Amino acid sequence: MLDATAFTLGSSRLSVLQIASSVVIAGIALWVGRILGETIQSQLKQNQRLTPSMSGLLGQVIKIGLMVIAVMVALNAVGVNFAAFAVLSGAIGVGIGFGLQSIFSNFVSGIIILFEKSVEVGDFIQLQSGTTGQVKEINIRATLVTTNDDVDILVPNEEFIKAQVINWTLRDARRRMKIGFGVAYGADKDIVRKAGLEAAAEVQWTDKSAGREPEVWLVEFGDSSLNFELVVWLLAEAVQRPGTVLAQYNWAIHTALQKYGIEIPFPQRDINIRQPAELTVKISEGRSKK
């Protein structure tokens, strides 16, 4: 009965029984392909020669490829003629050209990231939007970035190709940081420098190795203050917590300035009122009449 009921697709005749069998076998093939793909994916993750990002992305590509191949082999074994689906190829092509264009672009971008190794799992990055976080996963479509506030962000892979991305840990996680502060005019510059260096020594993230010692720079004569910068090199562990590190340096600088009695000024203006000559004459005339 089911075999007798059929319809024609292109030049091929497909029965209901054939379609039902194809669906069942395709489902089983998908399951088998997924299991094989996950097994290979787990083996790749244990390979020490592959980076976590490379093993993860390769595993996903292999998994999807095996699932597609398994379905095609299963349908072919049932007797499904793939030429019958040629009539759908035009519609699929249009879909790829328009609806799937972004997905394909993200997939290719993921492959580029994989081989360039410009971004890897564990890197601390800053997106063009200013968002910072650690790369947790690089997937086929998007990369998972977790911020210091434990917020998970899915970033399309093509953003790493088209936009500017800062990778703070690409070559060397150590970096230099400048913390600005101002003191009142009249403050002893040498004492200010001493206070700044003491503040740097109090913060655990300061790199004190040779050639990377902290410095205090006088950078500007402001309207109300002498503006300095405490320039420090940070240890690698500090790169992933910029907010915490800046807060600790600000705290230490304020404490050191208070210790030496150095005033932190507030904005102020001197206003001089000059009387016009006309006004002076009138006032003088008024006084003479009296």
CORLINRA-V756537 format. One record per residue. N is the residue number from 0. SS is DSSP state (@ for helix, = for strand, . for the rest). OMEGA is omega in whole degrees, 0 to 359 (NA if undefined). Layout:
n=N ss=SS omega=OMEGA
n=N ss=SS omega=OMEGA
//
This chain:
n=0 ss=. omega=180
n=1 ss=. omega=181
n=2 ss=. omega=181
n=3 ss=. omega=180
n=4 ss=. omega=184
n=5 ss== omega=174
n=6 ss== omega=186
n=7 ss== omega=176
n=8 ss== omega=186
n=9 ss=. omega=178
n=10 ss=. omega=183
n=11 ss== omega=178
n=12 ss== omega=181
n=13 ss== omega=178
n=14 ss== omega=178
n=15 ss=@ omega=179
n=16 ss=@ omega=179
n=17 ss=@ omega=179
n=18 ss=@ omega=180
n=19 ss=@ omega=179
n=20 ss=@ omega=180
n=21 ss=@ omega=180
n=22 ss=@ omega=181
n=23 ss=@ omega=182
n=24 ss=@ omega=178
n=25 ss=@ omega=177
n=26 ss=@ omega=178
n=27 ss=@ omega=180
n=28 ss=@ omega=177
n=29 ss=@ omega=181
n=30 ss=@ omega=180
n=31 ss=@ omega=179
n=32 ss=@ omega=179
n=33 ss=@ omega=180
n=34 ss=@ omega=179
n=35 ss=@ omega=179
n=36 ss=@ omega=179
n=37 ss=@ omega=178
n=38 ss=@ omega=179
n=39 ss=@ omega=180
n=40 ss=@ omega=179
n=41 ss=@ omega=177
n=42 ss=@ omega=179
n=43 ss=@ omega=181
n=44 ss=@ omega=180
n=45 ss=. omega=180
n=46 ss=. omega=184
n=47 ss=. omega=182
n=48 ss=. omega=180
n=49 ss=. omega=175
n=50 ss=. omega=179
n=51 ss=@ omega=180
n=52 ss=@ omega=181
n=53 ss=@ omega=180
n=54 ss=@ omega=180
n=55 ss=@ omega=182
n=56 ss=@ omega=177
n=57 ss=@ omega=179
n=58 ss=@ omega=179
n=59 ss=@ omega=179
n=60 ss=@ omega=179
n=61 ss=@ omega=180
n=62 ss=@ omega=180
n=63 ss=@ omega=179
n=64 ss=@ omega=179
n=65 ss=@ omega=179
n=66 ss=@ omega=179
n=67 ss=@ omega=180
n=68 ss=@ omega=180
n=69 ss=@ omega=179
n=70 ss=@ omega=181
n=71 ss=@ omega=179
n=72 ss=@ omega=181
n=73 ss=@ omega=180
n=74 ss=@ omega=178
n=75 ss=@ omega=179
n=76 ss=@ omega=179
n=77 ss=@ omega=180
n=78 ss=. omega=179
n=79 ss=. omega=179
n=80 ss=. omega=184
n=81 ss=@ omega=176
n=82 ss=@ omega=179
n=83 ss=@ omega=181
n=84 ss=@ omega=180
n=85 ss=@ omega=180
n=86 ss=@ omega=181
n=87 ss=@ omega=186
n=88 ss=@ omega=179
n=89 ss=@ omega=179
n=90 ss=@ omega=179
n=91 ss=@ omega=179
n=92 ss=@ omega=177
n=93 ss=@ omega=179
n=94 ss=@ omega=178
n=95 ss=@ omega=183
n=96 ss=@ omega=183
n=97 ss=. omega=186
n=98 ss=. omega=184
n=99 ss=. omega=182
n=100 ss=@ omega=180
n=101 ss=@ omega=180
n=102 ss=@ omega=180
n=103 ss=@ omega=179
n=104 ss=@ omega=179
n=105 ss=@ omega=179
n=106 ss=@ omega=179
n=107 ss=@ omega=178
n=108 ss=@ omega=177
n=109 ss=@ omega=177
n=110 ss=@ omega=179
n=111 ss=@ omega=178
n=112 ss=@ omega=182
n=113 ss=@ omega=185
n=114 ss=@ omega=177
n=115 ss=@ omega=182
n=116 ss=. omega=178
n=117 ss=. omega=176
n=118 ss=. omega=180
n=119 ss=. omega=178
n=120 ss=. omega=182
n=121 ss=. omega=179
n=122 ss=. omega=175
n=123 ss== omega=188
n=124 ss== omega=174
n=125 ss== omega=181
n=126 ss=. omega=180
n=127 ss=. omega=178
n=128 ss=. omega=182
n=129 ss=. omega=180
n=130 ss=. omega=178
n=131 ss== omega=179
n=132 ss== omega=181
n=133 ss== omega=179
n=134 ss== omega=181
n=135 ss== omega=181
n=136 ss== omega=171
n=137 ss== omega=184
n=138 ss=. omega=184
n=139 ss=. omega=185
n=140 ss=. omega=187
n=141 ss== omega=178
n=142 ss== omega=180
n=143 ss== omega=179
n=144 ss== omega=180
n=145 ss== omega=181
n=146 ss=. omega=178
n=147 ss=. omega=175
n=148 ss=. omega=179
n=149 ss=. omega=176
n=150 ss=. omega=179
n=151 ss== omega=180
n=152 ss== omega=175
n=153 ss== omega=183
n=154 ss== omega=177
n=155 ss== omega=184
n=156 ss=. omega=183
n=157 ss=. omega=178
n=158 ss=@ omega=179
n=159 ss=@ omega=179
n=160 ss=@ omega=186
n=161 ss=@ omega=186
n=162 ss=. omega=178
n=163 ss=. omega=178
n=164 ss=. omega=178
n=165 ss== omega=176
n=166 ss== omega=185
n=167 ss=. omega=184
n=168 ss=. omega=184
n=169 ss=. omega=181
n=170 ss=. omega=183
n=171 ss=. omega=183
n=172 ss=. omega=179
n=173 ss=. omega=180
n=174 ss=. omega=181
n=175 ss== omega=182
n=176 ss== omega=179
n=177 ss== omega=181
n=178 ss== omega=182
n=179 ss== omega=174
n=180 ss== omega=182
n=181 ss== omega=177
n=182 ss== omega=183
n=183 ss=. omega=173
n=184 ss=. omega=182
n=185 ss=. omega=178
n=186 ss=. omega=179
n=187 ss=. omega=184
n=188 ss=@ omega=180
n=189 ss=@ omega=177
n=190 ss=@ omega=177
n=191 ss=@ omega=179
n=192 ss=@ omega=179
n=193 ss=@ omega=179
n=194 ss=@ omega=180
n=195 ss=@ omega=180
n=196 ss=@ omega=176
n=197 ss=@ omega=178
n=198 ss=@ omega=179
n=199 ss=@ omega=180
n=200 ss=@ omega=182
n=201 ss=@ omega=184
n=202 ss=. omega=187
n=203 ss=. omega=184
n=204 ss=. omega=184
n=205 ss== omega=175
n=206 ss=. omega=184
n=207 ss=. omega=182
n=208 ss=. omega=183
n=209 ss=. omega=181
n=210 ss=. omega=181
n=211 ss=. omega=181
n=212 ss=. omega=178
n=213 ss=. omega=178
n=214 ss== omega=175
n=215 ss== omega=182
n=216 ss== omega=168
n=217 ss== omega=190
n=218 ss== omega=186
n=219 ss== omega=170
n=220 ss== omega=184
n=221 ss=. omega=179
n=222 ss=. omega=185
n=223 ss=. omega=186
n=224 ss=. omega=166
n=225 ss== omega=186
n=226 ss== omega=181
n=227 ss== omega=171
n=228 ss== omega=170
n=229 ss== omega=184
n=230 ss== omega=183
n=231 ss== omega=169
n=232 ss== omega=184
n=233 ss== omega=172
n=234 ss=. omega=184
n=235 ss=@ omega=183
n=236 ss=@ omega=186
n=237 ss=@ omega=188
n=238 ss=@ omega=184
n=239 ss=@ omega=179
n=240 ss=. omega=185
n=241 ss=@ omega=181
n=242 ss=@ omega=179
n=243 ss=@ omega=182
n=244 ss=@ omega=179
n=245 ss=@ omega=180
n=246 ss=@ omega=180
n=247 ss=@ omega=178
n=248 ss=@ omega=177
n=249 ss=@ omega=179
n=250 ss=@ omega=182
n=251 ss=@ omega=179
n=252 ss=@ omega=180
n=253 ss=@ omega=179
n=254 ss=@ omega=181
n=255 ss=@ omega=179
n=256 ss=@ omega=177
n=257 ss=@ omega=181
n=258 ss=@ omega=182
n=259 ss=. omega=177
n=260 ss=. omega=180
n=261 ss=. omega=184
n=262 ss=. omega=172
n=263 ss=. omega=189
n=264 ss=. omega=171
n=265 ss=. omega=182
n=266 ss=. omega=179
n=267 ss=. omega=181
n=268 ss=. omega=173
n=269 ss=. omega=181
n=270 ss=. omega=178
n=271 ss=. omega=180
n=272 ss=. omega=180
n=273 ss=. omega=180
n=274 ss=. omega=176
n=275 ss=. omega=181
n=276 ss=@ omega=180
n=277 ss=@ omega=182
n=278 ss=@ omega=180
n=279 ss=@ omega=180
n=280 ss=@ omega=181
n=281 ss=@ omega=180
n=282 ss=@ omega=180
n=283 ss=@ omega=179
n=284 ss=@ omega=180
n=285 ss=@ omega=181
n=286 ss=@ omega=182
n=287 ss=@ omega=179
n=288 ss=@ omega=179
n=289 ss=. omega=NA
//
